[in-house]
Each structure stands twice: as structure tokens, then as C-alpha cells.
Amino acid sequence: MSADTASFPILEGFDPFGADFLNDPGPTIKRAQATKPVFYYPPLRMWVITSYDDICRAARDWETFSSKAAGMVPPPDDIKPRIPDSFVAEHFISLDPPEHTADRTAVARNFLPRELQKQEPNIRRIANQLIDRFIHQGACDFMQEFCYPVSLNVIIGLLGVPPERADDYRIWTEDLFSILVPKSKDAVTKPMSEVERRERWTRLAACQDFLEKYVAERARCPASDLTSVMLQAKNSSGHQAIPTHRIVRQLHELVAAGNDTTANLMGQMLMYLGENPAQDAEVRANPSLLADVVEETLRLRGTSPGLFRIATRDVEMGGATIPEGSLVWLLFIGGGLDESHFPDSEKWDIHRPNKEKHLAFGYGRHACLGSPLARLEARVAFEELLKRIPDIRVKPGQTLEYLPNLTVTTLNHLQAEWTPPANSA
């Protein structure tokens, strides 16, 4: 640690990439909230904010905590010409007003609950088609055979992107989250082998080419999908509200966020139900409680651990002074574990009265635009799942492996089992 950082508060033993934190961040976060609610993490040269009120304060104050904090593992020199300079800089989560306001306004109507409710029959259809494939097996990889396909098919249907590239969208999602890194004036990056860097950037360049051609086609032949809505949105001067190159970027981001985060929410729901037999029995007897399952799962294990900001000035917070130019991690999952808002916070309780006040979808102007879709999708898909396979449960004895990522909670595999129907072969 340099002399100028020697006085910064440090949380000993904190490792956001370690298996203990990835599998269960609760104990570490609770320790931070009790001792150092705002602390410095030297390996990534970033500050971490863990308490509910401090997170909300930072998320509201975009002038002090700028969202322009996303970087990327650089592409190989020979691939770089295929990657626009705006590839990461203009991601929706990396925009500040006025650009962020204009982009959000142009699509916000399509994410209102009353608009998304039209998706319910489609979600039920997709869920049942998937269940048909594995119900007679008595076991499945729940993430790969149900959660990810449900989420991916819903979001690509909403955006209108070609469904025949479904396998590519899933790979491109993992590639995108793998190369995204926080950045600050110190140019923070993360280790990645040359082989992995080249493989991921080769696929992302192909993704860029594909989406550019798709958006150009939609511009020529609009349809009734969200891509067409974004292309046709006008600003107050009557011009295209969102530049075409940014629509390309948003499509990639929406596909990635839409299929990864909701899928992992459903995986966590099945795990929490299995760990809480009494509440599990209540839910299976009364599926209307699934809305409560969604909210309490989001509170305790949000699918996005946190997002990054850059401090634009020196700021006092949580008993510490965060210097101007610092990288800051708003640990949204910490908000759901804050005892001052959620007593006995590490207990999963679907009857908790204020569970929906969690910060799993962020807070302020960058609160997740797709949160109504995620809630609807998880609830409806689980309704169909429990109707068709009432005794589905997590297979005991398996080791879970989460990807080491700071912006999404990603579990690629979760084995589930049940008693096959009596008429199974």
C-alpha cells in the first residue's frame, strides 16, 4: 500500500473473487457494516460502500458519483479495428445525464408493468415447452435446461432479435461480462490469459457485426419489437432520440442483462425454498406466495452484487473520506443485509413486511429498467414449474461454482431432481 493510501480503512480478509464471498457474501458484508461500512480494497484500488443509506445517497448523487466507471480488458490489436470506441463507454449503465435520461425515456414505456403483462402468456408457453423436454427424466441441470432458456427466450422475443442465434447470445453474454472491468484514473484491469482474451474478443467482434446488420435491417423494415421502438423514438427536435450505434450497444446489454440476472434469480429461489422446508410447503400449497419468494430472494441474494461509480470530488461517507477520482463499488446486496432496515437480515423470510424495499435492482436513475419483467418472468415461470413438477428440489451434495464477477451473480450449473411422472418411460 502506498503512503497516500496507508490511512484508508481496510477490511481484512475481504476478497470479492474468493469462493467464500461468491458462495455466501452475507458474513463478510455483515462484518463490514459492523466495523467499516465504507472501506478501501487495495488490489482493485476501489472503495466499497455497504450500508443501505450510504448506497442510496451515492446512487442518487450522480454528479458526485458518476456512472462512467466501466472499462474493459483491451482487445488484441488486430481485432481492435472491428470494435467501436464506444463499445463500453456508451453502455447504458455507464451513462450520465443527459445521455442516460434520453436513452431511458425513449424505451421506458415498454418496460412498464402494464405493458410487460402482455408477456405472461408467452412466458408460460416457453416454460412449459422446456418442462416438456425434461419432466420424464426425474433430473436436470436447472440453470442450463430451464432458467437460462426461459430468460433468454423471453428477452430475445421482446427485442425481436433472431431466435436461431440463441446459443450465440448466451456465449456473447458471458464474453461481455468477462471483459467488463471497473476503471478509474488508475486504469484498473483484471488478469486474463492471452488465449481467453483473444477467444472472447473474436466472438464479441462477431456479435458486433451481427447486431449492426440486424439494426440496419430493422431500420429498413420496422416491426413491433423493442428494437424498432428504439429506432423510431424521437427527441424534442424530431430527430432520432438514440443514435444507432448506441442502440447496437443497448441490444447487447439488454440481451446480456435480461438472460443472465433473471436466470440466476430463479436458481436462487429454488435453493432458498429447499433450505426452508416450512415456507417451501406454504408456497407449494399456495403459489400466490411466489411473488413474495421473488422479493425475499432478491433482498437476500440480488443477482447484481453492485455497480461502479467514479467519485468526482472528495466526499465524506461512512466515517471515511473517499478521494476525488476514486473507483467506488456500490454493494447493492449489502443494502438487503442492513440490520437497520431488515432486522434478522440473514434469515430468508417470505413474510418479511418490507422485503420489497431491497436494492437488488439498484436505486435512483440507474434502477434497473427491466425489474418488472424480471419479477413477472420469475413468478410466472415458477408457477408453471411447481404446477408440473410439484416435488422439484435441489439435488443434495453438489458443489456450486459461481463465476468471479463483480457486477452479476452467475451460477452456470445447479442440479435438480424430482419423482418422474407415473407414465414416464
C-alpha angles and dihedrals in degrees: 000000000000123000093254092056098040092098095051117114111255128196104219115227095015112148116161090190095050122110093239093057095040093051097042118002093174101092093048093047092048090052091051093048091051097047114013111011089176115036143158124247108203100196091064095025090232139131121232123211114198111167124091099235095044091049091052092047092053094044091053095048103068092162091063097031107040120198092219090104105111122107135163143225098262119253121243112272094250092053096043095086089062092055117077117229088240093057094114104004092069100044110135092244090052098055129101127196134318093029093041092048093051095047094046094047091052094061105021096099091061091058097052112121093242091055095044092049085077086070094064098092090048092050091051091049093050093046093051094047089055094045089052089062097058110016093101094050096070090220141048145165093263095201098047100036101039119005101048096039092049093050096042096049092049095051096043089050090052093048094041095228115153110280094209089075093059094121090051093050090056092049092045089052092057090045092053095049090045096056096041112101135167116259138195136157085296093062096233116204137162134236116269129162118246090241093054093043092054094045094050096045092046089057093043091052088053089049090052091051092048095049093046090055092045094051091048090053092049090050088057095041113025120199136183096278135105093258090061091046091055092048093049097044113116131203126223090278093055095250128124105290098209119041112239094241089056092050087057089053093046092052090057091046095047093049090048097046094039097054101034107044099042092046091055091047089059092048091053091048092058091048095050092047089054092049092051108050098176093053090040089059090049092053095047089050092045113028091184085081090069090090087061091047089055094051097044092047090051090050096051100034112016115192092233111053092198149310133243133248136179118229108232093193140012107286134186114225136153093356093306137094114234108204124230112271095026124143110239128196113206100207099209093179086061089065091063091052097050108121092206088067103024114033114209084015099177091061116095106225122165089195093060104132099220102032093124089065089078122125097227091121094044126248138260126012092342095053106137111279091204097053094110089053093049091050093047095044096049094045097046096043090051091048089059092042095053091042092055100033107025095173099047111142142164112273108245125237100033125134114231120215120197121195113250098249132140099204104042135034102228124186112173099187136035119162116218131184140189142161109283117236114272092247094055116124 
